Amino acid sequence: MDKTSLIGLILAVIGVGVGMVLKGVGVGVLVNPAAILIIILGTIGTVTIAFPTSEIKKVPKLFGIIFTEKKLMDPVKLIGMFSEWAQLARKEGLLALEAKTTEVDDEFLKNGLSLAVDGQSADYIRDVLTEEIEAMEERHHQGALIFTQAGTYAPTLGVLGAVVGLIAALQDMSDIDALGHAISAAFVATLLGIFTGYALWHPFANKLKRKSKKEAKLKYMMIEGVLSILEGEAPRVIEQKLASYLPVSERKNFLEESGEKNGE
């Protein structure tokens, strides 16, 4: 479970709900079937028009990605792994790493290591693995774009809902009290459109982009590690190179611990 997605969603709902109450607006006004229909069904309809069926079918899976945390390899442990592999390769040759491929769970890393053991050139390995990352990023971008577009359409549909509500309210102006309630209800669609657009769809899109970037960064780190071993670099050099992918605080701690381990 991705706790930040769930916590953020709960805080957004509570924030808007409590804010409405403090402003003297009952949360019950949100129970407006016409406004809900225009915003929810309207957003679904516009997004369905904007994207091909093959991409729309992936929306349930995208929600799963947003609310679940994909288990990625720990970058620090990954650097230690490459350091050990580099030491083994320098002592016994690249073919000694063939047995290590069976111990790797990550398919991307396993593929890169297998290519190196098979004697492929560094340029070939980089091209193959980079293309795989770019294809992954494109898939993730398409998924995020669905939510980005939903976040763009929803507020506009909210304005449309308000206009429809005002048209209905102004048809009978004989009862001033009823007219006031009708105008108030007309703006519920605008509220729902803005809320879903900027508190749900756009944040969902950003979450997908951030998760994609995090995964891609780890994969680029794997490419550098595999190529460094292929080029016969020393374990300490590989550690320093790959440590550049870590946050500054983690990088400093890692290099200090690594230096102590190597007696530096």
C-alpha positions as CSV (number, residue, x, y, z in Angstrom):
1,M,0.0,0.0,0.0
2,D,1.3,3.4,-1.0
3,K,0.4,5.3,2.3
4,T,1.1,8.8,0.9
5,S,-1.6,8.4,-1.8
6,L,-4.2,7.2,0.8
7,I,-3.2,9.8,3.4
8,G,-3.1,12.6,0.8
9,L,-6.6,11.6,-0.4
10,I,-8.0,11.5,3.1
11,L,-6.5,14.9,4.0
12,A,-7.8,16.5,0.8
13,V,-11.4,15.3,1.5
14,I,-11.2,16.3,5.2
15,G,-9.7,19.7,4.3
16,V,-12.4,20.6,1.8
17,G,-15.1,19.2,4.0
18,V,-14.1,21.0,7.2
19,G,-13.4,24.1,5.3
20,M,-17.0,24.1,3.9
21,V,-18.4,23.6,7.4
22,L,-16.3,26.5,8.8
23,K,-17.7,28.7,6.0
24,G,-21.2,27.7,7.0
25,V,-21.8,25.4,4.0
26,G,-23.2,22.0,4.8
27,V,-21.5,19.0,3.3
28,G,-24.9,17.8,2.3
29,V,-25.0,20.2,-0.6
30,L,-22.5,18.0,-2.4
31,V,-25.2,15.3,-2.8
32,N,-26.3,16.8,-6.1
33,P,-27.1,14.0,-8.6
34,A,-27.1,16.4,-11.6
35,A,-23.7,17.9,-10.7
36,I,-22.1,14.5,-9.9
37,L,-23.4,13.1,-13.2
38,I,-22.0,16.0,-15.2
39,I,-18.6,15.9,-13.5
40,I,-18.0,12.2,-13.1
41,L,-19.7,10.8,-16.2
42,G,-18.6,13.8,-18.2
43,T,-15.0,13.4,-17.3
44,I,-15.1,9.7,-18.1
45,G,-16.7,10.5,-21.4
46,T,-14.2,13.1,-22.4
47,V,-11.2,11.0,-21.4
48,T,-12.7,8.0,-23.3
49,I,-13.0,10.2,-26.4
50,A,-9.4,11.5,-26.0
51,F,-7.6,8.1,-25.7
52,P,-7.7,4.8,-27.7
53,T,-9.4,1.8,-26.1
54,S,-6.0,0.0,-25.5
55,E,-5.0,2.8,-23.1
56,I,-8.4,3.3,-21.5
57,K,-8.3,-0.4,-20.5
58,K,-5.2,0.2,-18.4
59,V,-6.9,2.8,-16.1
60,P,-7.8,0.2,-13.4
61,K,-4.2,-1.0,-13.4
62,L,-3.0,2.7,-13.1
63,F,-5.1,3.1,-10.0
64,G,-3.4,0.0,-8.6
65,I,0.0,1.6,-9.3
66,I,-1.0,4.8,-7.5
67,F,-2.2,3.1,-4.4
68,T,0.4,0.3,-4.1
69,E,4.1,0.6,-3.6
70,K,6.2,-1.4,-6.1
71,K,9.1,-3.1,-4.4
72,L,12.3,-1.8,-6.1
73,M,15.9,-2.8,-5.3
74,D,17.6,-0.8,-2.6
75,P,20.2,1.4,-4.4
76,V,22.7,1.0,-1.6
77,K,22.5,-2.7,-1.7
78,L,22.6,-2.6,-5.5
79,I,25.9,-0.7,-5.4
80,G,27.3,-3.3,-2.9
81,M,26.2,-6.1,-5.3
82,F,28.0,-4.5,-8.2
83,S,31.1,-4.0,-6.1
84,E,31.2,-7.7,-5.3
85,W,30.5,-8.7,-8.9
86,A,33.3,-6.4,-10.1
87,Q,35.8,-8.0,-7.7
88,L,34.7,-11.5,-8.8
89,A,35.0,-10.5,-12.5
90,R,38.5,-9.1,-12.0
91,K,39.7,-12.3,-10.3
92,E,37.9,-15.0,-12.4
93,G,36.7,-13.2,-15.5
94,L,33.2,-12.2,-16.7
95,L,32.1,-15.8,-17.2
96,A,32.2,-16.2,-13.5
97,L,29.2,-13.9,-13.3
98,E,27.0,-16.3,-15.2
99,A,26.1,-18.1,-12.0
100,K,25.0,-14.8,-10.5
101,T,22.3,-14.3,-13.1
102,T,20.2,-17.0,-11.5
103,E,20.4,-15.1,-8.2
104,V,19.0,-11.9,-9.6
105,D,15.2,-11.3,-9.4
106,D,15.1,-8.1,-11.4
107,E,14.6,-9.1,-15.0
108,F,16.1,-5.8,-16.4
109,L,19.3,-6.4,-14.4
110,K,19.4,-10.0,-15.2
111,N,19.2,-9.2,-18.9
112,G,22.0,-6.6,-18.7
113,L,24.2,-9.0,-16.8
114,S,23.5,-11.8,-19.3
115,L,24.4,-9.6,-22.2
116,A,27.7,-8.7,-20.6
117,V,28.5,-12.4,-19.8
118,D,27.7,-13.3,-23.5
119,G,30.4,-10.9,-24.7
120,Q,28.2,-8.2,-26.1
121,S,29.9,-4.8,-26.6
122,A,29.3,-1.9,-24.2
123,D,27.6,0.2,-26.9
124,Y,25.2,-2.6,-27.8
125,I,24.3,-3.3,-24.1
126,R,23.7,0.4,-23.5
127,D,21.5,0.8,-26.6
128,V,19.4,-2.3,-25.8
129,L,18.8,-1.4,-22.2
130,T,18.3,2.3,-22.8
131,E,15.7,1.5,-25.4
132,E,13.9,-0.7,-22.9
133,I,13.9,2.2,-20.4
134,E,12.6,4.6,-22.9
135,A,9.8,2.3,-23.9
136,M,8.9,1.9,-20.2
137,E,8.9,5.7,-19.7
138,E,6.6,6.1,-22.8
139,R,4.1,3.6,-21.4
140,H,4.2,5.4,-18.0
141,H,3.8,8.8,-19.7
142,Q,0.7,7.6,-21.5
143,G,-0.9,6.5,-18.3
144,A,-0.1,9.8,-16.5
145,L,-1.4,11.7,-19.4
146,I,-4.9,10.2,-19.0
147,F,-5.1,11.6,-15.5
148,T,-3.6,14.9,-16.6
149,Q,-6.3,15.3,-19.2
150,A,-9.0,14.3,-16.7
151,G,-7.7,17.1,-14.4
152,T,-7.9,19.5,-17.3
153,Y,-11.4,18.5,-18.4
154,A,-13.1,18.3,-14.9
155,P,-12.9,22.0,-13.9
156,T,-14.2,23.0,-17.3
157,L,-17.1,20.6,-17.0
158,G,-17.7,22.2,-13.6
159,V,-18.2,25.5,-15.2
160,L,-20.6,23.8,-17.7
161,G,-22.5,22.3,-14.8
162,A,-22.8,25.7,-13.2
163,V,-24.1,27.3,-16.4
164,V,-26.7,24.5,-16.7
165,G,-27.7,25.0,-13.1
166,L,-28.0,28.8,-13.5
167,I,-30.2,28.3,-16.6
168,A,-32.5,26.1,-14.6
169,A,-32.5,28.5,-11.7
170,L,-33.3,31.6,-13.8
171,Q,-36.3,30.0,-15.4
172,D,-38.4,30.9,-12.5
173,M,-37.5,34.1,-10.5
174,S,-40.8,34.5,-8.7
175,D,-39.6,32.9,-5.5
176,I,-36.4,34.7,-4.3
177,D,-35.6,32.1,-1.6
178,A,-35.9,29.2,-4.1
179,L,-33.8,31.1,-6.6
180,G,-31.0,31.6,-4.0
181,H,-31.0,27.9,-3.2
182,A,-31.0,27.0,-6.9
183,I,-28.1,29.3,-7.7
184,S,-26.1,27.9,-4.7
185,A,-26.7,24.4,-6.0
186,A,-25.6,25.4,-9.5
187,F,-22.1,26.1,-8.2
188,V,-21.8,22.6,-6.7
189,A,-20.7,21.3,-10.1
190,T,-17.9,23.9,-10.2
191,L,-16.8,22.9,-6.8
192,L,-16.7,19.2,-7.7
193,G,-15.0,19.9,-11.0
194,I,-12.2,21.9,-9.3
195,F,-11.8,19.4,-6.5
196,T,-11.6,16.3,-8.6
197,G,-9.3,18.1,-11.1
198,Y,-6.8,19.6,-8.7
199,A,-7.1,17.3,-5.7
200,L,-7.4,14.0,-7.5
201,W,-6.5,13.7,-11.2
202,H,-3.5,16.0,-11.4
203,P,-1.9,14.6,-8.2
204,F,-2.6,11.1,-9.5
205,A,-0.8,12.0,-12.7
206,N,2.2,13.5,-10.8
207,K,2.4,10.3,-8.6
208,L,2.7,8.2,-11.7
209,K,5.4,10.4,-13.2
210,R,7.4,10.4,-10.0
211,K,7.2,6.6,-9.7
212,S,8.2,6.2,-13.3
213,K,11.2,8.6,-12.8
214,K,12.3,6.7,-9.7
215,E,12.2,3.3,-11.5
216,A,14.0,4.7,-14.6
217,K,16.7,6.2,-12.4
218,L,17.3,2.8,-10.8
219,K,17.5,1.1,-14.2
220,Y,20.0,3.7,-15.5
221,M,22.1,3.0,-12.4
222,M,22.0,-0.7,-13.3
223,I,23.2,0.1,-16.8
224,E,26.2,2.0,-15.5
225,G,27.0,-0.8,-13.1
226,V,26.9,-3.5,-15.7
227,L,29.0,-1.5,-18.1
228,S,31.6,-0.6,-15.4
229,I,32.1,-4.3,-14.7
230,L,32.4,-5.0,-18.4
231,E,35.1,-2.3,-18.7
232,G,37.0,-3.9,-15.8
233,E,36.8,-1.0,-13.4
234,A,37.8,-1.4,-9.8
235,P,35.1,-2.0,-7.2
236,R,35.9,1.2,-5.3
237,V,35.7,3.2,-8.6
238,I,32.3,1.6,-9.3
239,E,31.1,2.4,-5.8
240,Q,32.0,6.1,-6.3
241,K,30.4,6.3,-9.7
242,L,27.1,4.7,-8.7
243,A,27.0,6.6,-5.5
244,S,26.3,9.7,-7.6
245,Y,22.8,8.3,-8.1
246,L,22.1,8.5,-4.3
247,P,20.8,11.6,-2.4
248,V,23.6,13.7,-1.0
249,S,23.1,12.6,2.6
250,E,22.9,8.9,1.7
251,R,25.9,9.3,-0.7
252,K,28.1,10.7,2.0
253,N,27.2,8.0,4.5
254,F,27.7,5.3,2.0
255,L,31.1,6.5,0.9
256,E,32.2,6.9,4.5
257,E,31.1,3.4,5.4
258,S,32.6,2.0,2.2
259,G,35.9,3.7,2.9
260,E,36.0,2.3,6.5
261,K,35.3,-1.2,5.1
262,N,38.2,-0.9,2.7
263,G,40.5,0.5,5.3
264,E,40.7,4.0,3.8
